[in-house]
Amino acid sequence: MTEERDLRPNVASYLKRHGWTPGQAGQAGELWRLNAETRDGGGRLEGPSLAVPFQVELGSFEYLAILDRLARQLQVSTEKISEAVESEFLDAQNYRIADQYVFEESALLEGAATVLGSARRLVRAAATTARKPRAFIGANFSKPGDEMAKRARLAHTRQGSFILPIVMPVTPMVAEGELEEGAVPIEPGERSVTHTLASALAALNNIAVKPETSPGPDDVMNLVQSGVSKELVSAVREIVVSAGVAAFDVSFVWSPALGTPKEVPERVVIADEAAPLLNRVALELAKVKPEPDASVSGQIVRIHYVQGEPSGQIAIRTERRNRIVDVSVHATSEIVHQAYVWAHDHRAVLARGRIERKNDKTLYIPEPTAILPIDQLFANQFPIEG
């Protein structure tokens, strides 16, 4: 049995989210229990129990028995429980082909092929800009990003409407109790890819498409910092102009185990009328010169603050010169308190200011001119589709 087929982490996560707790482990597994309140509210009664082996292979007798037990407990079908358990650690991008091009639950091959090809390009571009913003990637795709993008898979299309689901398996997050002092939980790399893609598409839609005008220099830089690249815009445009599609239409469904990120769109729709504008945006991005070391963006990985002090430091993880590094940023106490919330919500952060190198070789921004979540660059212009 391979690790990819072992669904015990999925089962355990699903049970925890639904109020089950594991008991003492035995030689082969654990006995999980669901506690229930007594009718008069006086104490707790021991509820139903469920034996969960240390390994639960997909399709095995043990797995089917767990599904059956949960289905009877919740009075739903085993198929519904199976879908929920198997989706526990999956982020999904659902690309929709317009109903007028769907006949007898089939779509034009050309349109479907374009959507799939462009979806692959979107994931690959987002996997690179999730590590470091790039206006124009060209041949300089990130090798670690490419390895992450290769984990994406095509799932089954949905009956009744033609949706092509692209799913990205995500790894469980490290529990807060297992982190070093001052460290904060960060998104797994796979989640960061889909998160960046959703944020980039929202930025493209809100900054460039909805205003129906070519973005100015500041808008272009905001697009780049939000994860937009020429390659991403070109992939969106390819879907928009494809015969048998009608519009770029994608919705996002997030892993229940990791939860839904804050400030991301549920759905982004870009009509075919936007094709000329998208072409102009792509051309503008191709002309952007690499930004000097005057800003850093990424996830907050550490916060240092002494209660009552006027300032502290936050550390942002980013990529510089093809290496992952942590850059410390001086921050006021007000920003530090906000940073705890941003880190908890896994919102990528942008810090602008001159980057210096300390005597111990660590990187530091002593006088930042701005520290803010990246989604604030575009969220206030138009409401996010949802």
C-alpha positions in Angstrom: 0.0 0.0 0.0 1.4 3.4 -0.9 1.2 6.5 1.3 -1.0 8.3 -1.3 -3.7 5.6 -0.8 -3.6 5.8 3.0 -6.7 7.8 4.0 -6.2 7.6 7.7 -5.2 11.3 7.9 -8.4 12.2 6.0 -10.5 10.1 8.3 -8.9 11.5 11.4 -9.3 15.1 10.3 -12.9 14.5 9.3 -13.7 13.0 12.6 -12.1 15.8 14.6 -14.0 18.4 12.7 -17.3 16.6 13.5 -16.7 16.3 17.2 -15.0 12.9 17.5 -12.0 12.4 19.8 -9.5 9.5 19.7 -9.1 7.2 22.7 -6.0 5.3 23.8 -4.2 3.7 21.0 -4.0 -0.1 20.7 -1.8 -2.3 18.5 -3.8 -1.8 15.3 -5.5 1.5 15.8 -7.6 3.9 17.9 -11.1 3.9 19.2 -12.7 7.2 18.5 -15.8 8.4 20.4 -18.5 11.0 19.8 -19.7 12.6 23.0 -23.3 13.7 23.4 -25.1 15.9 26.0 -27.6 14.3 28.3 -31.2 15.5 27.8 -31.2 17.4 31.1 -27.8 19.0 30.4 -26.3 17.5 33.5 -22.9 16.2 32.4 -21.9 14.2 29.3 -22.6 10.7 28.2 -20.2 8.4 26.3 -21.5 8.5 22.7 -21.0 6.2 19.7 -17.6 4.7 19.1 -15.7 4.0 15.9 -12.6 1.8 15.4 -10.0 3.5 13.1 -6.9 1.5 12.1 -3.5 3.1 11.8 -3.7 2.6 8.1 -7.0 3.0 6.1 -6.5 2.0 2.5 -8.9 3.4 -0.1 -11.4 0.8 -1.0 -10.4 -1.6 1.8 -12.9 -3.4 4.0 -11.9 -1.2 6.9 -12.5 2.0 4.9 -15.9 0.8 3.7 -16.8 -0.1 7.3 -15.9 3.4 8.5 -18.0 5.0 5.7 -21.0 2.8 6.5 -20.7 3.5 10.3 -20.6 7.3 9.7 -23.3 7.2 7.0 -25.7 5.4 9.5 -24.7 7.8 12.2 -25.4 10.9 10.1 -28.3 9.3 8.1 -26.7 10.1 4.7 -25.4 8.0 1.9 -22.0 6.3 2.0 -21.2 8.1 -1.3 -21.6 11.5 0.4 -19.3 10.5 3.3 -16.8 9.1 0.9 -16.7 12.3 -1.2 -16.3 14.4 2.0 -13.5 12.2 3.4 -11.5 12.0 0.2 -11.8 15.8 -0.3 -10.6 16.6 3.2 -7.1 17.6 2.0 -8.0 18.9 -1.5 -8.2 22.5 -2.8 -10.2 22.7 -6.0 -10.5 25.0 -9.0 -13.7 24.4 -10.9 -13.6 25.7 -14.5 -17.1 26.0 -16.0 -18.1 25.9 -19.7 -21.2 28.0 -20.4 -24.5 26.1 -20.6 -25.1 27.2 -24.2 -22.1 25.1 -25.3 -23.1 22.0 -23.4 -25.3 19.4 -25.2 -26.4 16.1 -23.6 -23.7 16.6 -20.9 -20.9 17.0 -23.5 -18.9 20.0 -24.5 -16.9 20.9 -27.6 -13.5 19.2 -27.5 -11.7 22.3 -28.6 -13.2 24.4 -25.8 -12.5 21.7 -23.1 -9.0 21.2 -24.4 -8.3 24.9 -24.2 -9.6 25.1 -20.6 -7.5 22.2 -19.5 -4.4 23.5 -21.2 -4.8 27.0 -19.8 -5.6 25.7 -16.3 -2.3 23.9 -16.4 -0.5 27.2 -17.4 -2.4 29.1 -14.6 -1.3 26.6 -12.0 2.3 26.7 -13.2 2.4 30.5 -13.3 0.9 30.8 -9.8 3.3 28.2 -8.4 6.2 30.5 -9.5 4.7 33.8 -8.4 3.7 32.2 -5.1 7.4 32.1 -4.3 8.2 35.5 -5.7 6.2 38.1 -7.7 7.2 38.2 -11.4 5.6 40.4 -14.0 7.1 38.3 -16.8 8.3 34.8 -16.2 9.5 33.8 -19.6 11.7 30.7 -19.3 12.4 31.5 -15.6 9.8 29.3 -14.0 10.7 28.2 -10.5 11.9 24.6 -10.3 10.4 24.0 -6.8 7.3 25.8 -8.1 7.1 23.4 -11.1 7.4 20.4 -8.8 4.5 21.8 -6.7 2.4 22.5 -9.8 2.9 18.9 -11.0 0.9 17.7 -8.0 -2.4 19.1 -9.4 -4.8 16.6 -10.8 -7.9 16.5 -13.0 -11.0 15.2 -11.1 -14.3 13.9 -12.5 -16.5 16.4 -14.3 -19.9 17.1 -12.6 -23.1 15.8 -13.9 -25.7 18.4 -14.9 -23.3 21.2 -15.8 -19.9 20.9 -17.5 -17.3 21.7 -14.9 -13.7 20.7 -15.2 -12.3 20.4 -11.6 -8.6 20.7 -11.0 -7.7 19.5 -7.5 -4.5 20.2 -5.6 -3.7 17.8 -2.7 -2.5 19.7 0.4 -0.4 18.5 3.3 -1.7 19.0 6.9 -0.5 22.2 8.7 1.8 22.0 11.6 -0.2 22.4 14.9 0.5 25.6 16.8 1.6 23.6 19.8 4.4 22.0 17.8 5.9 25.4 16.7 8.9 27.1 18.2 8.3 30.2 20.3 7.4 33.2 18.2 6.7 31.1 15.1 3.3 31.1 13.5 1.6 28.4 11.4 2.1 28.9 7.6 0.3 27.5 4.7 1.6 24.4 3.0 3.2 25.1 -0.4 0.3 23.4 -2.2 -2.3 25.6 -0.6 -0.1 28.7 -1.3 -0.3 27.9 -5.1 -4.1 27.9 -5.2 -4.3 30.8 -2.8 -2.0 32.9 -5.0 -4.0 31.9 -8.1 -7.3 33.0 -6.5 -5.8 36.3 -5.3 -4.1 37.0 -8.7 -7.4 36.4 -10.6 -9.3 38.7 -8.2 -6.7 41.4 -8.6 -6.7 41.1 -12.4 -10.5 41.3 -12.4 -10.8 44.2 -10.0 -7.8 46.3 -11.0 -7.9 45.8 -14.8 -11.1 44.2 -16.1 -13.9 45.8 -14.2 -12.6 49.4 -14.6 -12.5 48.7 -18.4 -9.3 50.7 -18.8 -5.7 49.8 -19.2 -4.0 49.9 -15.7 -1.5 52.7 -14.9 2.1 52.0 -13.6 0.9 51.8 -10.0 -1.9 49.4 -10.9 0.5 47.2 -12.8 2.8 47.0 -9.8 -0.2 46.1 -7.6 -1.1 43.4 -10.1 2.5 42.0 -9.9 2.6 42.0 -6.1 -0.8 40.2 -6.1 0.7 37.3 -8.1 -0.3 38.4 -11.6 2.1 37.6 -14.4 2.0 38.0 -18.2 1.8 34.2 -18.4 -1.3 34.1 -16.1 -3.0 36.9 -18.1 -2.3 35.1 -21.4 -3.8 31.9 -20.1 -7.0 33.7 -19.0 -7.2 35.4 -22.4 -6.8 32.0 -24.2 -9.9 30.7 -22.4 -11.9 33.9 -23.0 -11.4 33.8 -26.8 -11.8 30.1 -27.2 -14.8 28.8 -29.2 -17.3 26.9 -27.1 -16.4 28.5 -23.8 -17.9 32.1 -23.8 -16.1 33.3 -20.6 -13.4 32.6 -18.1 -15.4 31.2 -15.2 -13.7 29.5 -12.2 -14.8 28.9 -8.6 -12.7 27.8 -5.7 -13.5 25.1 -3.1 -11.0 24.8 -0.2 -9.8 21.9 1.8 -12.1 21.5 4.8 -9.1 20.4 6.9 -7.2 23.7 6.3 -10.3 25.9 6.1 -11.1 28.7 3.6 -8.5 31.5 3.3 -9.6 35.0 4.2 -10.2 37.7 1.5 -10.2 35.4 -1.5 -12.9 35.1 -4.2 -15.4 32.2 -4.3 -15.7 32.8 -8.0 -14.1 34.9 -10.8 -15.9 35.5 -14.1 -14.3 37.4 -17.0 -16.4 37.8 -20.1 -15.1 37.5 -23.7 -15.5 41.3 -24.2 -12.4 41.7 -22.0 -10.1 39.9 -24.5 -8.6 43.2 -26.0 -8.0 44.6 -22.5 -6.3 41.4 -21.4 -4.0 41.6 -24.3 -3.0 45.1 -23.4 -2.4 44.1 -19.8 -0.2 41.2 -20.9 1.9 43.6 -23.1 2.3 46.0 -20.2 3.4 43.2 -17.9 6.0 42.1 -20.5 7.6 45.6 -20.3 7.9 45.7 -16.5 11.5 45.8 -15.3 12.4 43.7 -12.3 11.8 45.7 -9.1 14.9 46.6 -7.1 15.2 45.2 -3.6 12.8 47.8 -2.2 10.0 45.4 -1.2 9.4 41.9 0.1 6.2 39.8 0.1 5.2 36.4 1.4 3.8 34.8 4.5 4.5 35.9 8.1 6.5 33.1 9.7 7.5 34.7 13.0 6.6 37.6 15.2 8.8 39.1 18.0 7.1 41.5 20.3 7.5 42.4 24.0 4.2 43.5 25.6 4.2 47.2 26.2 7.0 48.0 23.8 6.4 50.6 21.1 7.6 48.3 18.3 8.6 44.8 17.4 9.5 42.7 14.4 7.8 40.4 11.9 9.6 37.9 9.6 8.3 37.4 6.1 9.3 34.3 4.1 10.1 35.0 0.5 12.4 34.0 -2.4 15.6 36.0 -3.2 18.1 34.8 -5.7 16.5 31.4 -6.0 16.7 30.8 -2.2 14.0 30.9 0.4 14.9 33.4 3.1 13.2 35.1 6.0 13.3 38.9 6.0 12.8 40.7 9.4 10.8 43.9 9.2 10.6 46.6 11.9 7.0 47.2 12.9 5.1 49.4 15.2 3.1 47.8 18.0 -0.1 48.6 16.1 1.2 46.7 13.0 2.4 43.9 15.2 -1.0 43.3 16.7 -2.5 43.4 13.2 0.2 41.0 12.0 -1.0 38.3 14.5 -4.4 38.4 12.8 -2.9 38.4 9.2 -0.7 35.4 10.1 -3.7 33.6 11.7 -5.7 34.1 8.5 -2.7 33.2 6.3 -2.8 36.4 4.3 0.3 37.2 2.3 1.9 40.4 3.3 3.8 43.1 1.4 6.5 45.2 3.1 8.1 48.1 1.2 11.4 49.6 2.2 15.2 49.3 1.8 16.5 45.8 2.6 19.7 45.8 4.7 22.0 42.9 5.7 22.9 42.7 9.4 26.3 41.6 10.7 24.9 38.1 11.3 24.0 38.0 7.5 20.2 38.2 8.2 18.1 40.5 6.1 16.3 43.4 7.7 14.0 46.3 6.7 14.6 48.9 9.5 12.4 51.6 8.1 9.5 50.2 6.1 7.3 52.7 4.2 4.4 50.3 4.2 3.3 47.0 5.6 0.0 45.6 4.5 -1.8 42.4 3.3 -1.4 42.0 -0.4 -5.2 41.6 -0.9 -5.6 45.2 0.2 -4.0 46.3 -3.0 -7.2 45.4 -4.9 -10.0 44.4 -2.5 -11.2 48.0 -1.9 -11.7 48.8 -5.5 -14.6 46.4 -6.3 -16.3 43.7 -4.2 -14.9 40.3 -4.9 -17.1 37.9 -6.9 -18.8 35.5 -4.6 
